[in-house]
């Protein structure tokens, strides 16, 4: 059962499960604790996992004023402080991976390792065009379902569209009572597209695993590879045939790979 943690001016919805080394999970655009359900269920026998709703998503309100990646990275740090976690393995996907990068840059002692799924250092013109389309779609779509149909085309594989997985995810999202405001979707997209860690990533000194979906249309493998090349010693792997969110589509495979990485870090060997 989750609860709100007071982090400076913000009440952040947070859930924690399991026992073992600490793990912090950071979601992307509009994604809430529930987006990590396969990890919360599948890894709690080995790790103490903490997930939270970013400001402006789910049960965490966005205060008036601007939104930045730096703010959200500080939110993540404050969640760890409030839970008396000195350092954690940090995993983020999409926009959450950008927050994770910034968390490691701003609060390096709090990050034991990084897993960056579907990431980038700076948005290229193609990714910016996708974000602009999403920004337009969230305003123009006649219904939430229509918006989600457009969004899901770019983040889930044809396999999951054809086998009914996306239909199930769609119904769960539509039934979720804590809707993200249109202006908060826009603010999150703007923050992510305006952020650039490319020149600072070489400063990181933390074991890092960068994962790319081989057919991800948004944060494509070449963007993920660039991140790995800029972080000293980072591992880079492409999950062939997978899209933007393999931790949901092939959770057993994703959990096994990430758990092996964390075990290696704990043992003093990244691999």
C-alpha positions, 0 to 999 in steps of 0.5 A: 500500500502506498503513501504520500511522502512530504518532499519540500513543497510536494507530497509525492505518492510512493510505494515500497515493497520487498527486502534486499538491496535498495532499488529506486524506479523512475517512470516516464511521461504520465507513468505512475507506480503501476507502470512498474507492476511487473518489477514490483511483483517480480523482483521483491523477493530479492530487492527492496523496490521503491517507485513513485509518481513524478510531480504532475503524474498520478497522485502527485500534484504539480505545483504552479510554475515551471517544471524541469528535470532538475526539479524531478531529480531533486524529488527523487533524491528527497524520496530516498532521504525521506525513506532513510535510503543512503544510496540505491540502484536506480532504474528509469525508462524514457523520461524517467531515464533522463531524471535518473541521469540528472539524479546521478549527476546532482546527487552522485552518492545516492546512486549505487548504479544506473539502468537507463532504458530507452534513453537519450542525452539530448533529443534529436530532431526526430525525437523532438518532432515526435514530442511535438506531435504528442503535444498536439495530439493531447490537445486535439484528440477527441477522447483519452482513448484516441490519445492513447491509441496514438501514443501506444502506436509508437511505444509498444511493439506490433506483437503486443498490439496483435496479441491483445496486450495493448488492449489490456493496458489500454483498459487499465489506463482508462480505468485509472482514476488519477488522470494527468492534466493536459498541461502537465503532459505538455510541461513534462514533454517540454522539460524532457525535450529541452534537457541536455546531459551530453556534455556532463555524462562523462562526469558519471562514475557509477556502474551503468547499463543502457538498454535499447529496444531494437524497434523503438521508434522514439528513443532509438538504439542510436540515441541510447548508444550515444548515452552509453558511449559518454558514460565511462565503462557503461554497458550497452545492449539492444533488446532485439525485436522490442520497443520502448517499454520491454519491462512491460512487454517481456518483463521476465527477460527484462527483470532477469537481465537487470537483476543480473546487472545489480547482482554484479554491482553488489559483487563488485563486477558490473557484468 
